[in-house]
Amino acid sequence: MANKPLFHYQNGSVVSNKHVFGRRRSSAASQRKPILMPLLCGMMLFCLGMLSLFTGQMASDLDRYSQRFMKQSLFNLDENNRGPIDIWESEYAKYFNGCSVRSATFPDAIREQSPNGYLLIAASGGLNQQRTGISDAVVVARILNATLVVPELDHNSYWKDDSDFVNIFYVDWFISYLAKDVTVVRRVPDKFMRSMEKPPYTMRVPRKSPPEYYLDQVLPILKRRHVLQLTKFDYRLANNIDEDLQKLRCRSNFHALRFTEPIQALGQKLVKKMRQMANRFMAVHLSYIGGGDKERYELREIRWETLPDIDAVGERRRGKCPLTPHEVGLMLRALGFENDAYIYVASGEIYGGEETLEPLKDLFPNLYTKEILANEDLKPFLPFSSCLATIDYIVCDESDVFVTNNNGNMAKILAGRRRYMGHKRTIRPNSKRLSPLLMQRDQMDWNTFAEKVKAVQRGFMGEPDEMRAGRGEFHEYPYSCICEKPASDIIAAGNNGGGDGDHHQSRQFKENEGLRKRSNEEEPVLGAKEDEDVFPD
């Protein structure tokens, strides 16, 4: 005999059927009538309610369902259905945008009259390494409820640049942009300094310290001494923190840190010159040493006294060395970039000089540097390595494709900014797999080599789905500050002709059974992710 339900609907309400089981059974007809009729009515009411609920939510759910479908179409398609890939720009970039607006629950900053004290920051390293320290310092000041004094730049490291914050960044903009988040002042008031019984307390916090460390270990000192200086401040804040604080990191890095007008003007002038020569261009950031005995000796003399003895060939085979300029050129040609592409080379003085760049120039004759493009305009900046680095930064940021041969601070900062600003194409060599392949390139024909390069570069081309949230440095992948656009916005942009422009026609690759196809030739997809060593700016 079938089990009777524990509940039934009666007059539109759910009623327990336990009393039914306790009744004396008179007849089959008398049992079914009181049970089946209310149950039937209840089921009808339930269906009508569900229909009303569905139709009432249909309009609001449409966007949510279309978003889910779109996300699946972006990231969960099998290889047979994925669309064409443009080597100059990501097809999926239009589905995302940077989003670092303050949430409604993020309270305004405490005014200078009632903070816990003044926070002094001494940044460390090259310009881009210092940039990470500055954006983290803003967050730390927020955590401590402190007034942040405009950070002091590093004048003593290898770069030996005596530029101050005011020489590189637009200070008034920095202060005003962050006003609702953190109170920033140019200096500790003289009256306050004269009233102090002891000089400012100085300390260095451990790398990757979580907010709890600052609250437990730093805040008591700040409250006691009122003025506190944190030294060597680079990568001193944990990677994964509260989302509101992550968004503050983004506002500081991508919006508050604006270059001074002379630097910005020259950088944009170089971008304009590149655009006048070509509708689109690549920027290649080079940081290169070959690892030989002569180089190790010279590097010990000029920078690293403790540079370890290493096996140059073994290190290159394991992908521990940056690609040479020639190898970068081979990688780009194998990926499908033609030799008439225009390239801006961003770097300091490359080891070996022009001779080192010649093989790259043979592959891409249209090669330019800031020295070639700027001429006399560059002279005022020549004594200042940080200012020169900012000019390279601007041109690389504005380029259609950014290529780096290293995993240094400039490469990370620019990769993060380009993701935030619309997932502009950013190519990083998969050195661990490319290096042995490049060492064997003479043992295969060009087509085979090109296929293998495309295979190992999968996951290193700057696509939106390449990195998992929380992996790597937040400055490189600011996942908390990247949002999917509403489906309605994307559809409207497509209807208004806001899709991919006709001027961005290039060789395209289609993914099919684990292979990308160009025309009728089968080519492997672009390989997996790896951890890379950190190189300096």
VEXBASE-597778 format. One line per 2 residues: number of its first residue (from 1); their letters; for each residue y negated, z negated, x of C-alpha. Coordinates in Angstrom, 2 decimals, padded with zeros to 5 digits. Layout:
! residues N
NUM> A> Y,Z,X ~ ... $
//
This chain:
! residues 537
1> MA> 000.00,000.00,000.00 ~ -003.40,000.99,001.39 $
3> NK> -005.70,-001.82,002.55 ~ -008.62,-002.54,000.22 $
5> PL> -012.13,-002.48,001.71 ~ -013.70,-005.83,002.61 $
7> FH> -017.06,-004.77,001.15 ~ -018.25,-002.54,-001.67 $
9> YQ> -021.55,-001.40,-003.15 ~ -022.60,-002.97,-006.45 $
11> NG> -025.96,-002.16,-008.03 ~ -027.09,-000.73,-004.70 $
13> SV> -026.14,-003.85,-002.68 ~ -023.25,-004.66,-000.37 $
15> VS> -020.94,-007.23,-001.95 ~ -017.86,-008.94,-000.50 $
17> NK> -014.56,-007.92,-002.02 ~ -012.80,-011.19,-001.17 $
19> HV> -013.06,-012.42,-004.74 ~ -011.35,-009.24,-005.88 $
21> FG> -008.30,-010.05,-003.82 ~ -008.09,-013.47,-005.47 $
23> RR> -008.08,-012.14,-009.01 ~ -004.97,-012.11,-011.12 $
25> RS> -003.70,-008.55,-011.37 ~ -003.45,-007.53,-014.99 $
27> SA> -002.80,-003.80,-014.71 ~ -003.39,-000.85,-012.40 $
29> AS> -006.11,000.55,-014.69 ~ -007.95,-002.76,-014.97 $
31> QR> -007.92,-003.14,-011.15 ~ -009.22,000.30,-010.31 $
33> KP> -012.04,000.43,-012.87 ~ -014.22,-002.43,-011.55 $
35> IL> -013.61,-001.37,-007.94 ~ -013.79,002.42,-007.97 $
37> MP> -016.87,002.86,-010.14 ~ -019.20,000.62,-008.11 $
39> LL> -017.78,002.07,-004.91 ~ -018.45,005.62,-006.10 $
41> CG> -022.01,004.76,-007.12 ~ -022.59,002.97,-003.86 $
43> MM> -021.39,005.93,-001.82 ~ -023.71,008.24,-003.74 $
45> LF> -026.67,005.94,-003.07 ~ -025.70,005.73,000.60 $
47> CL> -025.58,009.53,000.93 ~ -028.96,009.90,-000.80 $
49> GM> -030.44,007.27,001.51 ~ -029.11,008.99,004.61 $
51> LS> -030.43,012.35,003.40 ~ -033.87,010.82,002.79 $
53> LF> -033.85,009.17,006.19 ~ -032.89,012.40,007.93 $
55> TG> -035.48,014.56,006.17 ~ -038.19,011.96,006.74 $
57> QM> -037.53,011.86,010.46 ~ -036.83,015.55,010.91 $
59> AS> -040.32,016.51,012.06 ~ -040.69,013.66,014.51 $
61> DL> -037.17,014.13,015.85 ~ -037.63,017.85,016.44 $
63> DR> -039.67,017.31,019.57 ~ -037.24,014.66,020.83 $
65> YS> -034.20,016.87,020.28 ~ -035.92,019.85,021.86 $
67> QR> -036.87,017.66,024.85 ~ -033.24,016.60,025.20 $
69> FM> -032.08,020.20,024.95 ~ -034.66,021.28,027.48 $
71> KQ> -033.63,018.56,029.92 ~ -030.01,019.59,029.56 $
73> SL> -030.97,023.19,030.13 ~ -032.80,022.19,033.29 $
75> FN> -030.36,019.83,034.90 ~ -026.97,020.00,033.18 $
77> LD> -026.28,023.71,032.90 ~ -023.16,024.95,034.55 $
79> EN> -023.53,027.50,037.30 ~ -022.79,030.45,035.03 $
81> NR> -025.89,029.95,032.87 ~ -028.64,028.92,035.25 $
83> GP> -031.62,031.27,035.35 ~ -033.22,033.18,038.23 $
85> ID> -034.71,031.22,041.12 ~ -037.95,032.39,042.71 $
87> IW> -038.19,031.61,046.42 ~ -041.99,031.33,046.13 $
89> ES> -042.11,028.86,043.23 ~ -039.82,026.71,041.12 $
91> EY> -039.09,028.07,037.67 ~ -038.76,024.52,036.36 $
93> AK> -042.08,023.19,037.69 ~ -043.84,024.01,034.44 $
95> YF> -041.78,021.39,032.63 ~ -043.28,018.49,034.60 $
97> NG> -046.63,016.97,035.48 ~ -047.99,013.99,037.40 $
99> CS> -048.63,010.93,035.23 ~ -050.14,007.80,036.76 $
101> VR> -052.52,006.65,034.02 ~ -052.80,002.88,033.64 $
103> SA> -050.69,001.49,030.82 ~ -052.32,-000.43,027.98 $
105> TF> -050.62,-003.64,029.18 ~ -052.00,-003.40,032.73 $
107> PD> -055.00,-005.79,032.77 ~ -058.27,-005.04,034.53 $
109> AI> -058.91,-006.33,038.02 ~ -060.39,-009.78,038.57 $
111> RE> -063.99,-009.54,039.73 ~ -064.97,-010.49,043.27 $
113> QS> -066.44,-013.81,042.13 ~ -063.05,-015.24,041.19 $
115> PN> -060.25,-013.78,043.31 ~ -057.81,-015.64,045.52 $
117> GY> -059.58,-014.42,048.66 ~ -060.38,-011.39,050.78 $
119> LL> -057.57,-009.19,052.14 ~ -058.14,-007.36,055.43 $
121> IA> -055.77,-004.52,056.34 ~ -055.19,-003.03,059.80 $
123> AS> -053.36,000.28,059.29 ~ -050.97,001.64,061.91 $
125> GG> -049.81,004.99,063.29 ~ -051.01,008.52,062.70 $
127> LN> -053.20,009.50,059.77 ~ -050.40,010.08,057.26 $
129> QQ> -048.58,006.91,058.26 ~ -051.85,005.05,057.75 $
131> RT> -052.23,006.72,054.37 ~ -049.01,005.10,053.18 $
133> GI> -050.30,001.76,054.42 ~ -053.61,002.15,052.59 $
135> SD> -052.02,003.01,049.24 ~ -049.58,000.10,049.64 $
137> AV> -052.46,-002.22,050.58 ~ -054.11,-001.50,047.22 $
139> VV> -050.92,-002.60,045.45 ~ -050.58,-005.72,047.60 $
141> AR> -054.18,-006.69,046.83 ~ -053.33,-006.35,043.14 $
143> IL> -050.21,-008.50,043.54 ~ -052.19,-011.22,045.34 $
145> NA> -055.19,-010.96,043.02 ~ -057.30,-010.48,046.15 $
147> TL> -060.46,-008.56,046.92 ~ -059.51,-005.71,049.24 $
149> VV> -061.80,-004.95,052.16 ~ -061.91,-001.23,053.07 $
151> PE> -058.93,-000.86,055.47 ~ -059.40,-000.56,059.21 $
153> LD> -057.82,002.53,060.79 ~ -055.68,002.49,063.92 $
155> HN> -057.68,003.25,067.08 ~ -055.10,002.15,069.64 $
157> SY> -051.92,004.16,069.08 ~ -050.92,007.33,070.88 $
159> WK> -053.36,009.41,068.83 ~ -056.37,007.56,070.35 $
161> DD> -058.76,008.51,067.54 ~ -061.69,006.14,067.00 $
163> SD> -062.52,007.52,063.54 ~ -063.19,004.88,060.90 $
165> FV> -062.24,005.02,057.23 ~ -065.72,006.24,056.36 $
167> NI> -065.37,009.20,058.75 ~ -062.27,010.53,056.99 $
169> FY> -062.25,009.25,053.41 ~ -064.97,009.18,050.77 $
171> VD> -065.52,005.41,050.60 ~ -067.70,005.22,047.49 $
173> WF> -065.17,007.25,045.53 ~ -062.33,005.03,046.79 $
175> IS> -064.14,001.90,045.61 ~ -065.25,003.24,042.24 $
177> YL> -061.97,004.97,041.35 ~ -059.97,001.77,041.86 $
179> AK> -062.53,-000.52,040.23 ~ -060.37,-001.26,037.17 $
181> DV> -057.29,-001.95,039.29 ~ -058.53,-003.75,042.40 $
183> TV> -061.92,-004.96,043.57 ~ -062.72,-003.20,046.86 $
185> VR> -065.66,-004.05,049.13 ~ -066.86,-002.53,052.39 $
187> RV> -066.84,-005.87,054.26 ~ -066.51,-009.59,053.76 $
189> PD> -069.99,-010.91,052.89 ~ -071.76,-012.39,055.93 $
191> KF> -072.65,-015.55,054.02 ~ -068.99,-016.11,053.22 $
193> MR> -067.92,-015.49,056.83 ~ -070.51,-017.97,058.17 $
195> SM> -069.24,-020.64,055.81 ~ -065.67,-020.38,057.12 $
197> EK> -064.46,-023.19,059.35 ~ -061.81,-021.00,061.01 $
199> PP> -061.56,-017.28,061.77 ~ -059.47,-015.10,059.41 $
201> YT> -055.77,-015.81,059.56 ~ -053.73,-012.91,060.96 $
203> MR> -050.09,-012.16,060.20 ~ -047.61,-009.29,060.10 $
205> VP> -045.24,-009.09,057.15 ~ -041.73,-007.62,057.45 $
207> RK> -041.09,-004.00,056.57 ~ -040.25,-003.25,052.93 $
209> SP> -041.24,-006.70,051.68 ~ -040.87,-007.13,047.89 $
211> PE> -043.71,-008.49,045.73 ~ -041.95,-011.87,045.64 $
213> YY> -042.40,-012.20,049.41 ~ -046.15,-011.71,049.10 $
215> LD> -046.35,-014.26,046.28 ~ -044.18,-016.85,048.06 $
217> QV> -045.22,-016.41,051.70 ~ -048.62,-014.69,051.80 $
219> LP> -050.46,-015.96,048.73 ~ -050.43,-019.66,049.76 $
221> IL> -052.01,-018.75,053.10 ~ -054.62,-016.57,051.41 $
223> KR> -055.57,-019.38,049.02 ~ -055.80,-021.86,051.86 $
225> RH> -057.74,-019.69,054.33 ~ -059.62,-017.41,051.86 $
227> VL> -059.65,-014.49,054.32 ~ -056.36,-013.00,055.53 $
229> QL> -055.64,-010.00,057.76 ~ -052.33,-008.11,057.62 $
231> TK> -051.72,-006.15,060.82 ~ -049.59,-003.09,061.61 $
233> FD> -049.60,-002.38,057.91 ~ -047.29,000.59,057.39 $
235> YR> -044.27,000.61,055.07 ~ -044.72,-003.13,054.47 $
237> LA> -044.10,-002.94,050.73 ~ -040.72,-002.45,049.07 $
239> NN> -039.82,001.00,047.83 ~ -038.75,000.00,044.32 $
241> ID> -041.26,-002.18,042.48 ~ -042.61,-002.57,038.93 $
243> ED> -043.52,000.74,037.27 ~ -047.16,-000.24,036.67 $
245> LQ> -047.50,-001.02,040.38 ~ -045.82,002.27,041.28 $
247> KL> -048.36,004.12,039.18 ~ -051.12,002.23,041.00 $
249> RC> -049.56,003.45,044.25 ~ -049.90,007.00,042.94 $
251> RS> -053.48,006.56,041.77 ~ -054.41,005.22,045.18 $
253> NF> -052.60,007.89,047.19 ~ -053.17,011.00,045.10 $
255> HA> -056.56,010.28,043.53 ~ -058.52,007.50,045.24 $
257> LR> -058.05,008.81,048.79 ~ -060.41,011.78,048.83 $
259> FT> -061.53,013.34,052.12 ~ -065.19,013.43,053.13 $
261> EP> -067.19,016.51,052.20 ~ -067.32,018.11,055.72 $
263> IQ> -063.54,017.86,056.10 ~ -062.82,019.03,052.56 $
265> AL> -065.24,021.96,052.89 ~ -063.66,023.24,056.11 $
267> GQ> -060.14,022.84,054.75 ~ -060.99,024.82,051.61 $
269> KL> -062.72,027.45,053.74 ~ -059.47,028.03,055.65 $
271> VK> -057.53,028.21,052.37 ~ -059.97,030.83,051.10 $
273> KM> -059.52,032.89,054.27 ~ -055.75,032.82,053.85 $
275> RQ> -056.09,033.86,050.19 ~ -058.38,036.74,051.13 $
277> MA> -055.67,038.12,053.41 ~ -052.76,037.53,051.03 $
279> NR> -052.34,036.52,047.41 ~ -049.89,033.84,048.48 $
281> FM> -049.00,032.23,051.79 ~ -046.69,029.73,053.44 $
283> AV> -047.73,026.71,055.46 ~ -045.30,025.63,058.18 $
285> HL> -045.64,022.18,059.72 ~ -044.06,022.11,063.17 $
287> SY> -043.10,019.11,065.25 ~ -040.92,020.30,068.06 $
289> IG> -039.27,019.11,071.24 ~ -036.23,020.72,072.78 $
291> GG> -034.62,017.60,074.21 ~ -034.19,018.85,077.79 $
293> DK> -034.55,016.76,080.95 ~ -038.02,018.14,081.74 $
295> ER> -039.28,017.32,078.26 ~ -037.82,013.81,078.27 $
297> YE> -039.55,013.10,081.59 ~ -042.90,014.36,080.33 $
299> LR> -042.62,012.51,077.02 ~ -041.93,009.26,078.86 $
301> EI> -045.11,009.86,080.85 ~ -047.40,010.57,077.89 $
303> RW> -045.93,008.50,075.04 ~ -042.51,006.90,074.96 $
305> ET> -041.75,004.84,078.05 ~ -038.48,003.68,076.51 $
307> LP> -037.26,007.12,075.37 ~ -033.45,006.88,075.62 $
309> DI> -031.27,009.26,077.58 ~ -029.52,011.52,075.10 $
311> DA> -027.20,014.50,075.08 ~ -029.57,017.27,073.94 $
313> VG> -026.79,019.65,072.85 ~ -024.91,016.91,071.02 $
315> ER> -028.05,015.70,069.26 ~ -028.89,019.22,068.11 $
317> RR> -025.35,019.81,066.90 ~ -025.58,016.64,064.78 $
319> GK> -028.91,017.75,063.30 ~ -030.93,015.00,064.98 $
321> CP> -033.50,017.38,066.49 ~ -036.21,019.37,064.67 $
323> LT> -035.56,023.10,064.38 ~ -037.35,025.18,066.97 $
325> PH> -040.11,027.50,065.71 ~ -037.70,030.41,066.22 $
327> EV> -035.01,028.69,064.14 ~ -037.52,027.98,061.37 $
329> GL> -038.33,031.69,061.31 ~ -034.65,032.64,061.14 $
331> ML> -034.11,030.22,058.25 ~ -037.04,031.68,056.29 $
333> RA> -035.93,035.28,056.84 ~ -032.39,034.35,055.79 $
335> LG> -033.72,032.76,052.60 ~ -035.38,036.06,051.70 $
337> FE> -038.99,035.86,052.91 ~ -040.14,039.24,054.22 $
339> ND> -041.76,039.66,057.62 ~ -045.07,040.65,056.02 $
341> AY> -045.49,037.13,054.59 ~ -048.57,035.24,055.77 $
343> IY> -047.98,031.90,057.48 ~ -050.36,029.08,058.36 $
345> VA> -048.97,026.95,061.20 ~ -049.98,023.30,060.96 $
347> SG> -049.41,021.25,064.07 ~ -051.01,019.57,066.99 $
349> EI> -050.46,021.01,070.42 ~ -046.90,022.35,070.39 $
351> YG> -044.75,021.63,073.42 ~ -044.61,024.87,075.39 $
353> GE> -047.74,026.27,073.73 ~ -047.97,029.94,072.73 $
355> ET> -044.71,030.75,074.48 ~ -042.86,028.47,072.05 $
357> LE> -044.49,030.16,069.05 ~ -043.81,033.75,070.17 $
359> PL> -040.29,034.00,068.63 ~ -041.70,032.86,065.27 $
361> KD> -044.53,035.36,065.57 ~ -042.01,038.14,066.25 $
363> LF> -040.34,037.36,062.91 ~ -043.63,036.82,061.02 $
365> PN> -046.53,038.64,062.73 ~ -049.12,037.35,060.23 $
367> LY> -049.31,033.92,061.83 ~ -052.50,031.84,061.73 $
369> TK> -053.66,028.40,062.82 ~ -056.81,026.39,062.18 $
371> EI> -057.97,027.33,065.68 ~ -057.74,031.05,064.83 $
373> LA> -059.31,030.77,061.37 ~ -062.06,028.21,061.96 $
375> NE> -063.52,029.41,065.28 ~ -066.80,027.55,065.93 $
377> DL> -066.51,025.52,062.71 ~ -063.74,023.47,064.29 $
379> KP> -065.75,022.26,067.30 ~ -067.21,019.08,065.71 $
381> FL> -063.69,017.92,064.83 ~ -061.90,018.71,068.11 $
383> PF> -062.27,015.21,069.65 ~ -060.72,013.59,066.57 $
385> SS> -056.99,014.11,066.05 ~ -057.02,012.45,062.62 $
387> CL> -059.73,014.81,061.37 ~ -057.74,017.79,062.64 $
389> AT> -054.67,016.46,060.82 ~ -056.63,016.25,057.55 $
391> ID> -057.59,019.92,057.82 ~ -053.93,020.87,058.22 $
393> YI> -053.10,018.58,055.30 ~ -055.54,020.38,052.97 $
395> VC> -054.24,023.86,053.82 ~ -050.60,022.76,053.53 $
397> DE> -051.31,021.13,050.18 ~ -052.90,024.31,048.82 $
399> SD> -050.20,026.67,050.11 ~ -047.72,028.34,047.76 $
401> VF> -044.78,027.27,049.92 ~ -044.75,024.35,052.34 $
403> VT> -042.11,024.33,055.07 ~ -041.45,021.52,057.51 $
405> NN> -039.02,021.30,060.40 ~ -039.03,017.50,060.54 $
407> NG> -038.87,014.39,058.38 ~ -042.11,012.85,059.62 $
409> NM> -044.86,011.12,057.72 ~ -046.93,014.24,057.02 $
411> AK> -043.86,016.03,055.67 ~ -043.02,013.09,053.38 $
413> IL> -046.55,012.54,052.10 ~ -047.06,016.25,051.38 $
415> AG> -043.65,016.58,049.73 ~ -044.55,013.71,047.40 $
417> RR> -047.99,015.07,046.61 ~ -046.64,018.58,045.91 $
419> RY> -044.06,017.10,043.53 ~ -046.76,015.11,041.78 $
421> MG> -049.09,018.11,041.54 ~ -046.50,020.37,039.90 $
423> HK> -043.39,020.66,042.06 ~ -044.84,023.34,044.28 $
425> RT> -042.16,024.91,046.47 ~ -041.40,022.62,049.44 $
427> IR> -038.63,023.63,051.86 ~ -036.99,021.12,054.20 $
429> PN> -034.25,022.27,056.56 ~ -030.85,020.71,055.99 $
431> SK> -030.71,020.02,059.72 ~ -027.29,018.40,059.76 $
433> RL> -025.67,021.60,058.48 ~ -028.18,024.16,059.70 $
435> SP> -028.16,023.16,063.37 ~ -024.49,023.94,064.08 $
437> LL> -024.84,027.14,062.04 ~ -027.83,028.24,064.11 $
439> MQ> -025.94,027.51,067.31 ~ -023.19,029.89,066.12 $
441> RD> -025.44,032.65,064.76 ~ -024.48,035.11,067.51 $
443> QM> -020.88,034.95,066.31 ~ -021.58,036.51,062.87 $
445> DW> -023.47,039.42,061.37 ~ -026.85,038.91,059.70 $
447> NT> -025.60,039.11,056.09 ~ -022.96,036.45,056.73 $
449> FA> -025.51,034.24,058.46 ~ -028.01,034.64,055.60 $
451> EK> -025.35,033.75,053.02 ~ -024.46,030.59,054.92 $
453> VK> -028.12,029.58,055.29 ~ -028.65,029.87,051.54 $
455> AV> -025.51,027.80,050.98 ~ -026.56,024.90,053.19 $
457> QR> -030.15,024.90,051.87 ~ -029.11,024.06,048.33 $
459> GF> -030.87,020.83,047.41 ~ -033.60,021.27,050.03 $
461> MG> -035.86,023.79,048.27 ~ -038.15,021.47,046.32 $
463> EP> -036.56,021.82,042.88 ~ -037.34,019.02,040.39 $
465> DE> -033.72,017.88,040.15 ~ -032.98,017.62,043.88 $
467> MR> -033.57,013.89,044.37 ~ -032.37,010.91,042.39 $
469> AG> -034.96,008.38,041.26 ~ -035.19,005.50,043.72 $
471> RG> -033.68,007.41,046.63 ~ -035.75,007.89,049.77 $
473> EF> -039.35,006.83,050.23 ~ -041.44,006.50,047.08 $
475> HE> -044.26,008.36,048.84 ~ -041.88,011.31,049.23 $
477> YP> -040.53,011.21,045.67 ~ -042.94,009.34,043.33 $
479> YS> -040.48,009.37,040.44 ~ -042.38,006.79,038.35 $
481> CI> -045.39,009.11,038.31 ~ -043.68,012.36,037.28 $
483> CE> -043.19,013.01,033.57 ~ -041.60,015.73,031.49 $
485> KP> -044.12,017.65,029.44 ~ -043.70,017.52,025.65 $
487> AS> -041.72,020.48,024.35 ~ -044.61,021.45,022.08 $
489> DI> -046.94,021.79,025.10 ~ -044.48,024.02,026.94 $
491> IA> -043.91,026.23,023.90 ~ -047.67,026.53,023.32 $
493> AG> -048.25,027.43,026.96 ~ -045.59,030.11,026.74 $
495> NN> -047.09,031.56,023.56 ~ -050.51,031.66,025.23 $
497> GG> -049.21,033.56,028.22 ~ -049.13,030.47,030.38 $
499> GD> -045.76,031.25,031.89 ~ -044.98,032.64,035.30 $
501> GD> -047.57,035.13,036.48 ~ -046.70,038.73,037.31 $
503> HH> -048.20,038.33,040.78 ~ -045.35,035.98,041.70 $
505> QS> -042.66,038.65,041.81 ~ -040.21,038.19,044.64 $
507> RQ> -036.55,038.32,045.45 ~ -034.66,036.18,043.01 $
509> FK> -031.33,034.44,043.10 ~ -028.97,033.73,040.20 $
511> EN> -026.36,031.01,040.22 ~ -022.87,032.17,039.26 $
513> EG> -019.66,030.23,039.88 ~ -021.29,028.26,042.66 $
515> LR> -023.06,031.33,044.07 ~ -026.62,032.59,043.75 $
517> KR> -026.80,036.36,043.33 ~ -029.56,038.58,044.62 $
519> SN> -029.26,042.03,043.08 ~ -025.52,042.79,043.28 $
521> EE> -024.80,040.82,046.46 ~ -023.02,037.49,046.18 $
523> EP> -024.74,034.67,048.02 ~ -023.80,030.99,048.09 $
525> VL> -026.00,028.49,046.35 ~ -028.67,026.65,048.18 $
527> GA> -026.00,022.28,049.73 ~ -025.97,018.65,049.39 $
529> KE> -028.44,016.01,050.36 ~ -028.42,013.93,053.52 $
531> DE> -030.25,011.07,055.12 ~ -032.60,012.14,057.88 $
533> DV> -034.10,010.30,060.82 ~ -037.80,009.54,060.75 $
535> FP> -040.04,011.48,063.11 ~ -043.63,010.43,063.78 $
537> D> -046.70,012.26,062.47 $
//
